[in-house]
Amino acid sequence: MAQQHRAWWKESSVYQVYPASFQDSTGSGTGDLKGIISRVDYLHKLGVDIVWLSPIFQSPQVDMGYDISDYKTIDPPYGDIADVGVLQDELHARGMKLVLDLVVNHTSDQHVWFKESRKSKDNPYRDWYIWKPAKYDSDGNRQPPNNWQGHFQGSAWEYDEATDEYYLHLFCKEQPDLNWENPKVRKAVHEIMRFWLDRGADGFRLDVINFISKDQSFPDSQETVLRGHEYYACGPRLHEYLQDLGAILREYGAFSVGEMPCVYNEQDLIKAVAADRGELSMIFHFELWVIFPNEETERGWHPVTDKHHSMDLDHGPQGKFSWRDWTLQELKKGVLKWQKFMYENDGWNALYLENHDQPRSVSRFANDDPEYREASAKLIAVFLGFQAGTPFIYQGQEIGMVNVPTSWPMDEYKDIDCVNHWNLFKDTADEEMKKELRRNYQRKSRDNARTPMQWDAGHQAGFTTGDSPWMRVNDNYTDINAAAQTSNDQSVYHCWRSVLQKRKALKDIFVYGDFELVDEQHPDVFGYRRTAATGESVMVITNFSTKDLTWNLQGSKVKEVIVTSNGQSLEGITAGEVRLAPYEALAVLVE
């Protein structure tokens, strides 16, 4: 068994707050910092250790704050910098930590740096961004510098008439990419980090941090989907830049989690998180589940065009907004790969099934039918929370919030990725295609995670006293809300609470122990064993089906039930077998 490097953040759990949708304290319809402060005790009782806020910095909100115009000013609807200090102090008083979302691959086009940059080619800020002259086709028509595509549809380049050049934006045209080749840019980013760390922040979530280094030849892409990603997803100087960031983080003893999409080389992932590398604490990669070799290429699995991959396990041949059925065996193979790979290479997993960019996990990976919804939400808690890694809980996940209703009309959707995609097809697609697109938006849109937090069964689910929340409350708030669950010890909330408590109490098993997949070929049961260096072992058993099952304990003898999703005791476990109701989950101490 490998010896694991120990760290406080490995033993922690993280709760992600989406500020606009968490708690409105003013009646404006938008969540704010004072609202978050009012719910600190709720988070403390849940048992989380770190609170991560999605972006709160000044922003035009083209992409919900991921387009920052001032890194040292709080966006007014959320409050001000003094509110951050109060929230931080309230968390610290309870032994909890505050993590901020830092977006430094790009800024808003309203940031003063970019406003200066676009004024002229000789402006001192010109090379803070990536500007290139146009290309011209054989007919003399102006074309972008290369064929790279943006993540939110269309070209990754925007023409700027004032200086007759294009600038790069991997996301919206209002989100120009910073030029990390410029040492002044890197120095400015380092200064921003120190500004917040000096004020007492405990670390950062770093948005698409693997995009910061681009191939400086900016070649055309040969890919057919998301062209260009192969030249920036892990560029030539990425790890140099990450080590610079890591040195600052180590100086403050700070936490870091980097978002790293579109990565097909596992060595780039382990370089970013291996204990001896000095880069990041952990990463969100998008290959959490399945990596299948592609026999037709030497490179192997492809991060975009292969159907079977990661958080995109259910993505069809046309990408995110098309559908693909997946199997439990695929999920097992991917989990096993990354549990073993990180453990054996002294890296660390960031465990997540949902966040602000993903649909709700109950709807996506289990069953949100009313008959199975609660059991499914508990299964997610047990399945995820006892794996090796730091668990991330997204707001509302702890009460089993689900996707938006299928009845939502298109004018309710606000996710720019979804809206842009719809605009591409709404005028040309036939009715059958439009129906399928709308079905997939309901399954995949980021809006699924961004509906207001459901606090109680009252007005606007307790999110706001106003009548017009920035986004519509999910219709099921009278059935799914925190008030009903915190007072019910059989609720989803209390299942999560139990999982987090046991993870800490048995950290030698659940944090630092080995991982072994059990009964890999079973089509409905996902079972795994966690074993401490002392030999003490827990088996986690989850039934991902609507069937009542009897499952063989693989020769193990149950000594104690650690956590159970439906109150099952040892009486339900006969010699060598355990009876499992639909979507039931339990963790048992075995010998």
N, C-alpha and C positions, 0 to 999 in steps of 0.2 A: 504493500500500500504506500503510495507516494506521501511524502511529508508536505503538508500544506502550510504555506505562509499565512500567518494569522494577522488580521486587521479588523479594526472596529467596524468598518463599513461592510465587511463580509457578514458580520453578525447582525446587521441592521436590516430593516425593511423600509421601503420608500412609498410614500403616498403622493400621487401626482394631483395637483390642483390646477384646474383650468379656470383662471380667475373670473372671466366673464360669465361663467355659468355656475359658480360655486355658491355664493351667497351675496345678495344685494342688500346693503344696509341703508340705502337712501330712498328706495322706491323708484330709482331711475330706470330699472329694467336690466341693468348691467351689474354683474357681480363686482366686488371691490375688496380692497385690503382690509377695511374695517369688518366686512362680512366674514372674511377668512379668520380674522382675530377672534370673532365671536364664536367660532366653531373649533377653536384649538382644543378645548376639553374633549370634544367628541373624538377628535383624532387621537388624543392621548389615551382615551379609554379603549379605543380600537386596538392600540398597541403598536402603532407605527413609530419609527425612530427618526425618520427624515421626511420633511415636507418639501417637495419640489414644486415650484411655481412655474407654469408656462409663462411666456414673456409678459412682463409688466412695464417695460420701458416705453418711452414715448414713441408713437407709431401712427401712421395714417390708417392702419388696420386694413390694408388691402388683403393681407394674408393673416389676419387675426394676431397681429403683433410680431409675426416672424419677419416683418419689414420694419426695422428699427431706425428711427430718425435721430435719437439721442440716447446714448447708453447710460447717461448719468441722471436722467430725468424720468420720473414715473409718469406714465400716461394718465392725464387728469381724471378720466372716469374711474380709475382704480384708486386714486388717492395721491399721496406724495411720499417723499423720501422718509419723512418722520414716521409714517405708517409702517414702512418696511422695518424701521427700528423697533417699533412697538411689537410687531409680529415676531421679529427675531427674538426679542427679550422674553415674550410669552412662551415661545418654543423652548428657549434655553432654560427658562425657569423650570420646565418640566423634563429636562434632560433630552430634549429633541433638537434637531438641527434643521437649518434652512438652506436649500439649494435653489439657485436661480438659473433660469434658462438663458443661455448666451448664444446669440446668433451672429457669427463672425465670418461665415463664408461670404455673406452678402449684407448689404444694408438696404434701407429704403432709398428711393431716388430723391426723397426729401431731406436726407441727411446733408449737413453742410458740406461734408467731404465731396459728395457727388455733385451737389449744386456748383461747387467750385470746379470740379473736374470737367464738367460739360461746357464750361464757359469758353475755353479755348485750348488749343493743342499745347500751348506753352504754359498753361496754368500750373502752379506748383503741385496741385492735387491731381493733375491729369493721370499720372501713372499709379494713382491709388486704386484705379479700376482698370479693367481690361478693354482697351479700345483697339480696333483694327479697321483698316481701310476696306472698302467694298471690293468685291470681285465683279467682273462683268462677263456675261456669256457671249457667245459668238454673234448675237444680234445687238450687243451693246446694252443689254438690260442689266441694271444693278442687281447684285446678288449678295447675300451675307458672306462673311469671310470663310465659313465652312458650313457643313450640313448638320451640325449638332442640333438636337432637339431639346426643348425645355421640358421640364417635368410636368408642367401644367398646360401642355398642348402647344403646338407650333414651334417656330424656330427659337433657338436659344440666343439669338442676336436681335437687337433693336437698332434701327437706323436713327441717327440723331442729325437732323438737317443742319443745325447750327455749325457743326464742325465737319460735316460730310464724312462721318465715320460711324461704325457700329460699336455698341458695347455689349458685353456678354452678360446674360442673366439666365442662370440655370433654372430659375423658377419664374415668377411673374416679371414682366418688363419693368415693373416698379421695384424690383429687387436686384439691382446690379451687383455682380460679383466683385468682391475686393481682389486686388492683385497682391497676393501674399509673397510674390517675388520681391516686392518693394520692402526693404527693411523698415521703412517708416510706418508701414501698415502693421507689421508685426509688433513694432514697439508700441504703437497706439493700442493694439489689442492687449498686450501685456499690461499696459497702464490701466486699462479698463478693469481687468481682472484684479489687479492690486487695489484699485479703488473700492471695489465691493468686498474683497477679503479684509481690507483694513477696517471696513465698517462692521465687520463681524459675520459676513456670510460664510457658510461652511463648505461651499463648493459650487460646482456648475454642472448642468447638463449642457452639452455642446452640440448644437444643431448641425446636421450633415457635415461633421468636422472632417470627414475623409475627402471632401470635395475641395479643400483649400489649396491643394497643389495640382496644377494643370500641366500637361505636356506642352511645353512652350513652342513647339512647332505647330500646334493647333491643326492637326491633319484632319482631312475628311474621314468620316467613319464608314466602315463597311457593314455595320450592323443594319438590321431592318427595323428594330424596335428600340426606342430611346437612343437614337444615334449619338455617339460621342462619349457615352459613359465610360468606355474603356480607356479614355485618355484623361479622366479627371477623378474617377472613383477612388483611386489610391495612387495619386500622382508621384513623380520621382522624388519630391522632397517632403512628402507627407510626414514620415517618421522623424525627420529633422525638426520639423515644425512642432510635432507633438511632444518631442523631448524638451523643447523650449517651454512649452506650456506646463509639462509635467514638473519641471524644475521649480516653477512658481508654486504649483499646487503642493509639492512636497515641503516647500519652505513654510507653508501655512498649515501643514497637516490636513489639507483639504480633500474633499471627495470630488470625484469626477466620473461622469458617464458620457461617453461620446456616441452620437448616432452615426452609424456607418452603413448606409445602404449601398446596393449595387456592387458588393465586393464578391469576387469569385475566387480569390486566392486566400486560403485559410491562413497562410503564413503572414499576410498583412494584418489579419485579425489578431493573431497571437502576439505579434510584435507590439501591437497597441496596448495589450493588457498584461503581458507576462510580468511577473513580479520584479524581475531583474532589469526591465527595460526602462523604467522611469517615465512612462508616458501617461496612460490613463488607468483609473481604478478598474473600469469595466466599460463595455460597449453594448449598445443596442445594434446587433447585426440583424439582418433580415433572412438569415439562413438558419434560424433556430431549429427548424424541423428537418427538412429533407435536402440532401445533396446526392443526386444520382450521377454517376459518371456518364458522360456522353461518348459512346464508342466511336462516333464519327469525328471527334476532335481530340487532339493531344491534350488540349487545355482541360478537358473534362467538362464538368457541369457549367452551364451558362446562366448567369444571374438574371437575365431578362427574357430570353427567348425560350428557354426550357419551361415546360408547363409545371414541373414539379419543383417548386422552390419556396421554402421558408414561410414568412408571413404572407407570402403570395401563394400558399398551398392551394387556395381555392380560386386562383386566377386562371381564366381560360385562355385560349390561343390569341384572342384580341386584347389581352392584358387585363388590368384591374377590373374594368367594367364589363367583363364577360365571365361566365361561370364555368367552374370545373368541380366535379365531385372528387372527393379524396377519401382515402381509407385510413383506418386506425393503424395499419401496418406502416404506412408512410410516416405518420406522426411518430410512431415508435422508433423508426430508423433515425429520424432526425434528432429526436431528443437524446437517444443513446449516443449518437455521434458527438454532439456538442457537450454532453455531460462528461464523456470520456476524454475528449480532446482537451478541454480546458483543465480538467483535473490532472491529466498526465503531463501537461506543459506549464503547470503553475500559473494558469490564467484564471479568469473568473467570469461566470455568466451573469448577465443581467436578465432576470426571469420576468417575462411579461407576456400577456396574451391580449392586452388592450391598452390603448393610450389615446391621445387626442387625434391621432392620425388613423386609427383603426376602428372598425365596427366593434360592437359589444361582443364579448367572448361567449356569453351564453347563447346568443343568436348565431354566432359563427361556428363554434366548436362543439356545442352541445345541443340543447333543445329549448326554445323559448315558448313552446306551447304551454298554456296555463297549467296543464296537468303535470308537466315535467320541469317547468321553469325553476322553481325553488331548489329541487334536487340537483338540477344541472349547475346552478350557481354555487352550491356547496361543493359539488364535484370539482369544479374549477379551482376552488380554494385549496382543497386537499391535493389535487393533482399538481398544481403549480407550486404551492407553498413549501413542499417538502423536498423539492429537487435541490441540487447543489447550485448555489448562486444567491444573489440578493433579489428577493421578490419585490416587484413594483406593482402597486395596486392603484388603479386609476379611479378617480372619484366616481362613486356610484357603483363600482364593481363590488364593493363590500356589501351592497344590499341587492345585488343581482339585477341592476338596470339592464334593459334590453334595447334593441334597435327601434328606430322610429316605426310607426305603423305603416303597413303597406298602402294605406289610403292617403298618405300625404301627397298633395299635389306638388308639381315641380316648383311652384313659386314659394314653397316653404324652404327649399334647399338653399343654403348659403355657402357651402364649401366651394371655393373657387375652382378646384380641380373638377368637381362634379358639374358645376354650372358651365364651365368652359367646354367640357366634353359634350354636354347636352346641346350646347349652341352649335357644335360642329355638325350635328345630325338632325336636329329638330325640324329643319325645313326640307330635308331630302329623304329621310327614312320613311319606310312604309309603316303602317299602324302596328304590324306584328313586331317589327324591330323596335319601334318606340316603346311598346309594352315590355319587351325584354330589357331594354335599357333602363326603364323606370324600375323594373324588378331588381336589377343589379345595383342601381343607386341605393335602393332601400337596403340591400345586403352589404354594400361596400362603402357608401359615402362616409366621409369624415364627420358629417353632421350627426351620425348615430351616436358619437361620443360626446357631442357638444351641446346636447339639450340640457336645460337647467337641472341642477341637482334636486332630487326629490326628497325634501325634508319631512313633509307631513302631508296629510290628506286635505289640507285647507287651501285657501286662495293661492293660486299659482304654485302649488306644491310647497309653500313656505319659502320659496326662493326669493320673492320680492313682494312688497306690499303694493306695488304698482299694478296697472292693468295691462302693460305692454312690455313683457320681457323681450330682450333683444332677439331671442329665439324661442319658438313655441315650446312649451312644456309637453313632454310625452303624455299621451292620453291616459296612460295606466298608473298615474301617480297615486290614485286612491288605493291601489293594490300593492304598489311597490313604493315604500317610503321609509326613511330612517326612523321616524318616531315609532312606528309600529314594530320595528325590528329590534331597536335597542332595549325594549321592555320585554322581549320574547327570547328566552334563552335557547330556543330551538330554531332561531332565525338564521338567515344567511350571514348577517352581521356577526352573530356570536360564533358561527362556524369559523369565519375568518379570524376572529379574536382568539379562538382556541388554537388555530393553526399557528398564529404568530407567537402565542405564549409557549407552545410546545417546541417550536423551532428554537427559541432561546433556551428553554430549560434543558433541551437535549442537543445542544449545539455541537457536541463532539460527533454526534450522528448526522444531524440534518445540515449543519454548516460545513463541517470538515470531513465528514465520512465519505466512504467510497459509494459509487452508484452502480447497481447491477439491474439490468432489465430482466424480468421474469416472465416466462411463458410468452415469448415474443410472437408466436404464430396465432395466438388466440384472436379471433376477429372482433371481439367486443370488450375484452377486459385489458386495461393497461395496468400492469403490475410492475413495481420496481422495489428493490431492496436497498436501504441505506445502512452502511456498516461502519462503526467507529473503529479507530485503531485498536481499541480494547477488545474488539470482537462483538460488542453489543450491537444488535441489529433490529431494524424496524422494516416491516413490509408495508408498502402503500398499495392499495387495491382499489381500482376505479372501474365502474361498469359504464361504458360509453354507449349504452343501448336502451331501448324501451322494453327489454325483456327481463323477466326474472331469471336469474342464473344461479347455478351452483358451481363454484370455482375451486379447483384443487389447490391446496396450499403448498404444493411442490415439496412436500416432505418436511415442512416447517411446523413447529408446535407453537401455538399462540399462548403467550404468558399474560398479556395485558392489552386492552384496547386503549390506544393513545388518543385518537380522535375518530369520531364516527359522524357521518353526515345525517343519519336518521335515528340516532339513539341506540344502535345495535350494541348489545353487550356480548360477553363471552358465550351466553346461552345460544346465540345465533351461529356459533362457530362449532361445528361438530368435529369429530376426529378427522383431521386432514382436509376438511372442506369448510367453505364459508358460503352462506346464502347471500345473494346480492339482489336487491330490488333495482328497478330501472334507475339509472344514473346515481346509484349509491356509491359512496366512497368511504374508505376507512384506512386508518394507519394502525398497525398492531405490532407490539413488541414480540419478537419471535426468538426461538432457540432451535 
